[in-house]
Every structure is written in C-alpha cells, then in structure tokens.
Amino acid sequence: MKTGMAVLCWSLFLAVPLLAREKNDVIIMKNGDRITCEIKGLASDTLYVRVDYILGVSSIEWSKVDHVESKQLFIVKTQDGLVYSGMLSTPESSGGRPVKIEILEPSDTRVEIEKSQIIKMDETASTIWQRFNGDIGLGVIYSKGNQSTQYNFSSSLNYPRERWSAGAAYNSTLSSSTGRSPATRNELNLNLERLLRWNNWYYTGLADFLQSSEQGIQLQSVIGGGIGRYLVNDNRSMVSLYGGLVWQRINYQQMIVPSLTQNAASALIGSEVRLFRFNKTNLSISATLLPAITESGRVHFNLNTSYYVKLWSNLTWNISFYGNWDNQPPPTFSGSDYGSSSGVSWKFGNR
C-alpha cells in the first residue's frame, strides 16, 4: 500500500535523533536522590528523562518521585480529564500531606495538582518534528516442517497537543508456505481525537484502510467518527468506550468476481484498553464492532492486540494478535482473517 510506505518513510525520518534542549530540570526522589536532567514526558506511570552522563532516555517510576522543577513548558493531563500547559514546580508541603505539582501557565495563573492525579505529561517543543512519538517494529517467524515463513512490519506515529491528538498506525503481514500462494494483509489506521468540555469526554474521527488476500479484499475503506469517554484513566490503566457512525466501502478482488463493490452505512461501537506496569510491560487492546444499518443482520468486527516487554533502552519485544470478521461475506469469500506475530520494536520521540 502506497500510503503505508509513506508512513514508513515518515517514521524512519522522525526516528533520527533530534537536538535536545539544556538538561537543567531537577528531580528529587523520595529517598533523597537528586537528578539534574531533561524531562521528556510522563506516560504509563513512567517519567522519561535524559541525563548528560547516561546514553539514551532513562525511565523513572513516577510514584517514587517527590519533587520536580522545570522551566520548560509541558502539557499536563489528569485523571479527571483536565488539561494544563505550563512550567513545573513542587511547592513546600507539611509532613503527611499529599505532594502537589504546581503548574505556572503562560497567563501567570498558578494551578496546584496532587502528583498522584497526573497521568501524562508531554514536553512542548520549538519545532513540529520534535513533538512526534512512535515506534517501528519488525518480526520473522520460520517453520522448517512445511517451509512456512511469516514477515511482519509495524509502525505508528502520534502527535499530542494540549486538547487534541492525531495518530497513524500501519501493519503489514506476508505469509508463505510450501504448496500455497503467499497471503498478504495490510492495514492503515488514522485517527484524530479532541477533548470536550466535559471531563474525560472526547470526540473522534477515524479512517481505516484494509487489504486482505485471505478474505479477497482488495481495499476496505471505513471512514467516520463519534463520541467517546475515558472510563478509567490513571497511572496503571486506560479504558475508553466510543460510539458513532461510519461509511464502509469494500472492493473485492476483481480476478475472482469482476467489479464487486459493496457500500454500507454502519453504527460504530469501539473500545480501547491499555494496561501497563512501570516501564516493563504494556498490554494494548483495540476493538471495533460495526453493525450495518443498510444491510440487515450484517456485522463486521476488528481486533488488534499487542503485548510489549522491555528488553533494553527503547527496544522492546512484542507479540501481537490481529483479526477481522464478517458474518455475511459474498459467496465463495472467506468471512475471517486472523493471525499472530512476534518481533522487536524500537520507540522514538519523548519516550
């Protein structure tokens, strides 16, 4: 897919190390250790920093941090869904009181938030390219018994801002074995999310493009949007549920059935789940259910699951499961395509 290759090119370009700012932020741990560094961001209960005498990005458990001081601007998000932007400091507090983080916004407004309520921080950068986060993954599985080989490539990009974010993800799988034609599956997902005025509510727009030789799909396009809510959003897990409407257009391989194209309007029911433990493991699940409105009884279901384990620095090992199902495919076409893959991924950006 040409679009998928474009995502790959952008990923490789953005993966090139970027110039960092001065490392003059200060972190004081609960055990008294003092670290002078560059704070990159906070996610999944992990504070990411760069230290002059340590190569790469280091990870610090957020719950063990006592004080932070930084004159850099950060986008700060809380469990309640509130968003702030400003410099960070820790005001003095009497013994036994919860530690708070003070945010000095550009308007000189000071806001104090309990440290345990902060679930995400993103460093604002002077150039657009330094605001991207993402990862690139590769995997190969080989079996001598039937001479089968599976190749997998994955790439993702995320651009976070104060009240909105945009993302793209591309996954490609090629499987071949003795006596069978190679099977390919390519999927490109684009999404845009913006927070609403109500805490933890957001609206989202999405586009998904799928090619699957197993199901005979030359190109399946799904475009739509809806409204969602974060049901759980803390330093250990994230669960969101959203609903809306989409338009589906499916072009089946013309070599099997000439000019077979199907269009349908469908309801959208989706969910995302993320479970994480410090910087060691991460489980991500994304599922969408599309009951057709214009085709009675027809339902599409899509599932993507990934489990990551940190190996070293920005390198992780992952195992993934993908699947898409259609309960009323055209005659002679398969109603499902699913499989698993394993490989390594490299993260880049402020993580």
VMD Tcl script that draws the C-alpha trace (Angstrom):
set ca {
  {0.00 0.00 0.00}
  {1.45 3.36 -1.05}
  {0.04 5.12 1.99}
  {1.63 2.56 4.29}
  {5.01 3.09 2.65}
  {4.61 6.83 3.23}
  {4.04 6.13 6.95}
  {7.22 4.04 6.98}
  {9.25 6.81 5.34}
  {7.99 9.38 7.83}
  {8.73 7.01 10.71}
  {12.31 6.50 9.58}
  {12.78 10.23 9.15}
  {11.39 11.03 12.57}
  {13.45 8.28 14.17}
  {16.64 10.26 13.52}
  {17.85 11.68 16.86}
  {16.90 15.32 17.36}
  {18.78 18.06 19.18}
  {17.83 18.18 22.84}
  {17.45 21.28 24.99}
  {19.61 22.03 28.01}
  {19.42 19.45 30.77}
  {18.65 21.77 33.69}
  {15.48 20.20 35.11}
  {15.68 18.85 38.65}
  {14.09 15.70 40.07}
  {14.29 14.79 43.76}
  {13.40 11.21 44.64}
  {11.63 10.13 47.82}
  {14.89 8.55 49.04}
  {16.65 11.93 48.71}
  {18.49 11.34 45.42}
  {18.78 14.47 43.28}
  {18.94 14.19 39.47}
  {19.69 17.04 37.07}
  {18.27 16.12 33.68}
  {15.95 16.94 30.80}
  {12.40 15.77 31.49}
  {10.96 14.33 28.27}
  {7.49 13.29 29.42}
  {5.29 11.10 31.60}
  {3.21 8.13 30.47}
  {2.18 4.75 31.90}
  {3.44 5.63 35.41}
  {6.90 6.25 33.91}
  {8.82 9.53 33.86}
  {11.20 9.70 30.87}
  {14.37 11.78 31.24}
  {17.73 12.40 29.58}
  {20.86 12.70 31.72}
  {24.21 14.01 30.39}
  {26.20 11.02 31.62}
  {23.70 8.31 30.57}
  {23.15 7.29 26.95}
  {19.59 7.41 25.64}
  {16.36 8.04 27.53}
  {16.12 6.78 31.12}
  {12.94 5.64 32.89}
  {11.94 6.61 36.43}
  {8.95 5.27 38.35}
  {6.61 8.24 38.84}
  {5.30 7.08 42.23}
  {8.86 7.28 43.65}
  {9.40 10.91 42.57}
  {8.99 13.52 45.32}
  {9.83 16.89 43.69}
  {10.19 18.21 40.13}
  {11.41 21.60 38.89}
  {11.43 22.65 35.23}
  {11.24 25.92 33.30}
  {10.24 24.03 30.16}
  {6.59 24.16 29.07}
  {4.66 20.89 29.45}
  {1.16 19.73 28.52}
  {-0.18 18.10 31.71}
  {-3.22 15.78 31.81}
  {-5.01 14.50 34.91}
  {-7.23 11.55 35.80}
  {-10.27 13.85 35.67}
  {-9.57 14.69 32.03}
  {-8.42 18.25 32.75}
  {-5.52 19.65 30.72}
  {-2.99 22.35 31.65}
  {0.07 23.85 29.98}
  {2.97 25.48 31.81}
  {6.22 25.19 33.78}
  {6.51 22.74 36.68}
  {7.50 23.14 40.32}
  {6.74 21.48 43.68}
  {5.56 23.79 46.46}
  {6.55 23.17 50.07}
  {4.11 20.97 52.00}
  {3.93 19.93 55.62}
  {4.64 16.35 56.59}
  {1.93 13.83 55.76}
  {0.24 16.00 53.13}
  {0.00 14.68 49.54}
  {2.76 16.01 47.28}
  {1.45 18.55 44.78}
  {2.81 19.78 41.47}
  {2.44 23.48 40.71}
  {1.89 24.47 37.09}
  {2.67 28.05 36.06}
  {0.66 28.69 32.91}
  {1.73 31.27 30.27}
  {-1.01 33.59 31.62}
  {0.83 33.58 35.01}
  {-2.01 31.54 36.53}
  {-0.78 29.02 39.12}
  {-2.54 25.67 39.46}
  {-1.72 23.05 42.10}
  {-2.49 19.37 41.41}
  {-1.81 16.31 43.54}
  {1.06 14.40 41.96}
  {-0.88 11.12 42.03}
  {-3.59 12.71 39.85}
  {-1.17 13.49 36.99}
  {-1.20 10.68 34.43}
  {0.52 12.21 31.42}
  {2.97 14.97 30.54}
  {4.26 15.90 27.10}
  {7.17 18.26 26.57}
  {6.28 21.04 24.16}
  {8.94 21.61 21.51}
  {10.01 24.57 19.42}
  {9.64 22.64 16.15}
  {6.77 20.49 14.93}
  {9.02 17.48 14.22}
  {10.14 17.18 17.86}
  {6.56 16.65 19.05}
  {6.10 13.23 17.47}
  {6.22 9.91 19.36}
  {6.14 6.50 17.74}
  {7.66 3.10 17.18}
  {8.88 0.81 14.39}
  {8.67 -2.99 14.63}
  {9.90 -5.97 12.63}
  {9.26 -9.69 13.03}
  {10.02 -13.00 11.29}
  {8.66 -16.49 12.07}
  {10.02 -19.57 10.24}
  {8.99 -23.24 10.39}
  {11.07 -25.93 8.67}
  {8.28 -28.54 8.74}
  {6.20 -27.02 5.96}
  {8.71 -24.39 4.85}
  {6.47 -21.60 6.14}
  {7.67 -18.05 6.74}
  {5.86 -15.01 8.08}
  {7.14 -11.46 7.91}
  {5.59 -8.61 9.86}
  {6.22 -4.88 9.81}
  {4.52 -2.30 12.03}
  {4.86 1.44 12.50}
  {2.99 4.07 14.48}
  {3.12 7.85 14.96}
  {1.40 10.09 17.49}
  {1.24 13.87 17.63}
  {-0.04 15.11 21.04}
  {-1.22 18.64 21.70}
  {-2.98 20.34 24.60}
  {-6.56 19.24 23.93}
  {-6.23 17.07 20.83}
  {-4.01 14.42 19.31}
  {-3.55 12.76 15.93}
  {-2.17 9.33 15.21}
  {-1.41 6.83 12.45}
  {-0.62 3.11 12.59}
  {0.41 0.76 9.80}
  {0.68 -3.05 9.96}
  {1.77 -5.38 7.16}
  {1.96 -9.19 7.19}
  {3.26 -11.54 4.49}
  {2.91 -15.32 4.94}
  {4.14 -18.05 2.60}
  {4.42 -21.83 2.82}
  {5.10 -24.77 0.51}
  {2.18 -25.53 -1.83}
  {0.23 -22.38 -1.06}
  {0.08 -18.91 -2.57}
  {1.53 -16.14 -0.39}
  {-1.03 -14.39 1.82}
  {-0.82 -10.66 2.49}
  {-2.58 -8.33 4.89}
  {-2.05 -4.57 5.09}
  {-3.89 -2.17 7.37}
  {-3.55 1.59 7.80}
  {-5.41 3.34 10.62}
  {-5.71 7.13 11.03}
  {-7.36 8.83 14.00}
  {-7.97 12.29 15.41}
  {-9.16 12.92 18.95}
  {-10.22 16.11 20.71}
  {-11.29 16.54 24.32}
  {-14.70 18.04 25.02}
  {-15.51 20.49 27.80}
  {-16.91 17.66 29.95}
  {-14.27 15.77 31.91}
  {-12.93 12.67 30.13}
  {-15.33 13.04 27.17}
  {-13.95 13.40 23.64}
  {-14.96 13.19 20.03}
  {-13.01 11.22 17.48}
  {-12.64 10.88 13.74}
  {-11.18 7.76 12.18}
  {-10.28 6.18 8.86}
  {-9.24 2.56 8.35}
  {-7.95 1.00 5.12}
  {-7.57 -2.78 4.89}
  {-6.27 -5.21 2.26}
  {-6.60 -8.95 2.92}
  {-5.83 -11.66 0.37}
  {-7.33 -14.29 2.73}
  {-10.75 -12.60 2.52}
  {-10.31 -11.50 -1.09}
  {-10.48 -7.84 -0.08}
  {-8.64 -5.55 -2.46}
  {-9.45 -2.47 -0.38}
  {-11.87 -1.96 2.50}
  {-12.34 1.70 3.49}
  {-14.03 2.70 6.73}
  {-14.46 6.42 7.45}
  {-16.48 8.01 10.24}
  {-16.47 9.36 13.77}
  {-18.22 9.52 17.09}
  {-18.12 10.49 20.76}
  {-16.31 8.61 23.50}
  {-15.43 8.65 27.19}
  {-12.49 7.51 29.28}
  {-14.00 5.11 31.83}
  {-10.65 4.53 33.54}
  {-7.63 6.78 33.08}
  {-4.88 6.52 35.69}
  {-1.22 5.59 36.07}
  {-1.89 1.85 35.74}
  {-4.60 1.52 33.09}
  {-6.70 3.25 30.47}
  {-10.14 2.10 29.30}
  {-12.22 4.08 26.82}
  {-15.51 3.41 25.02}
  {-16.84 5.28 21.99}
  {-19.73 5.11 19.53}
  {-20.79 6.79 16.30}
  {-21.39 6.21 12.60}
  {-19.14 5.11 9.70}
  {-19.35 4.56 5.96}
  {-17.88 1.31 4.56}
  {-16.78 0.61 1.01}
  {-15.36 -2.82 0.15}
  {-13.73 -3.66 -3.18}
  {-13.25 -7.39 -3.64}
  {-10.55 -8.81 -5.89}
  {-11.77 -8.45 -9.46}
  {-9.97 -11.57 -10.64}
  {-12.46 -13.65 -8.62}
  {-15.70 -11.70 -9.07}
  {-15.46 -8.86 -11.63}
  {-16.31 -5.37 -10.33}
  {-17.70 -6.49 -6.96}
  {-18.02 -3.42 -4.73}
  {-20.20 -3.11 -1.64}
  {-21.19 0.05 0.25}
  {-22.84 0.25 3.64}
  {-23.60 2.70 6.44}
  {-22.86 1.20 9.85}
  {-23.04 2.01 13.52}
  {-19.70 2.24 15.31}
  {-19.01 0.71 18.73}
  {-15.38 0.74 19.80}
  {-13.19 0.25 22.83}
  {-9.53 0.71 23.73}
  {-7.80 -0.85 26.72}
  {-4.25 -0.32 27.91}
  {-2.70 -1.97 30.96}
  {0.87 -1.17 31.99}
  {3.36 -1.73 34.76}
  {6.05 0.93 35.12}
  {8.23 0.65 32.00}
  {8.39 -3.15 31.87}
  {5.20 -4.44 30.25}
  {2.34 -2.97 28.25}
  {-0.86 -4.65 27.03}
  {-2.87 -2.84 24.35}
  {-6.28 -3.94 23.01}
  {-8.33 -2.16 20.34}
  {-11.69 -3.48 19.12}
  {-14.44 -2.13 16.86}
  {-17.89 -3.57 16.14}
  {-19.70 -2.33 13.00}
  {-23.36 -3.43 12.78}
  {-24.57 -2.49 9.29}
  {-27.56 -0.13 9.12}
  {-28.24 -0.50 5.40}
  {-27.70 -4.31 5.33}
  {-29.88 -6.08 7.86}
  {-28.02 -8.55 10.06}
  {-24.51 -7.90 8.70}
  {-21.77 -7.24 11.26}
  {-18.04 -6.54 10.94}
  {-15.65 -6.95 13.86}
  {-12.00 -5.91 14.05}
  {-9.50 -6.68 16.82}
  {-5.84 -5.73 17.37}
  {-3.94 -6.80 20.48}
  {-0.28 -6.29 21.37}
  {1.77 -7.21 24.42}
  {5.14 -5.46 24.91}
  {8.05 -6.38 27.18}
  {11.01 -4.03 27.54}
  {14.37 -5.54 26.54}
  {16.79 -2.62 26.74}
  {16.54 1.17 26.44}
  {13.99 1.87 23.64}
  {13.99 -1.73 22.39}
  {11.01 -3.98 23.22}
  {9.85 -7.49 22.34}
  {6.20 -7.86 21.38}
  {3.64 -10.46 20.46}
  {0.52 -9.36 18.57}
  {-2.80 -10.82 17.52}
  {-4.95 -9.38 14.73}
  {-8.32 -10.40 13.35}
  {-11.25 -9.17 11.29}
  {-14.56 -10.96 10.78}
  {-17.59 -10.52 8.52}
  {-20.67 -12.67 9.24}
  {-22.15 -12.16 5.73}
  {-19.32 -12.15 3.16}
  {-20.12 -12.56 -0.56}
  {-20.48 -16.19 -1.76}
  {-17.15 -18.07 -2.06}
  {-15.32 -15.44 0.02}
  {-13.90 -16.10 3.49}
  {-15.56 -14.32 6.40}
  {-12.45 -14.11 8.58}
  {-8.74 -13.37 8.62}
  {-6.72 -13.61 11.80}
  {-3.23 -14.45 12.98}
  {-0.41 -13.62 15.36}
  {3.11 -12.30 15.04}
  {6.16 -11.69 17.20}
  {9.16 -9.42 16.85}
  {11.05 -6.43 18.21}
  {10.12 -2.73 18.24}
  {12.10 0.45 18.69}
  {10.46 3.55 20.20}
  {11.40 7.12 19.35}
  {10.34 10.61 20.43}
  {9.77 11.72 24.02}
  {9.52 8.13 25.26}
}
mol new
graphics top color blue
foreach p $ca { graphics top sphere $p radius 0.5 }
foreach p [lrange $ca 0 end-1] q [lrange $ca 1 end] { graphics top cylinder $p $q radius 0.2 }
display resetview
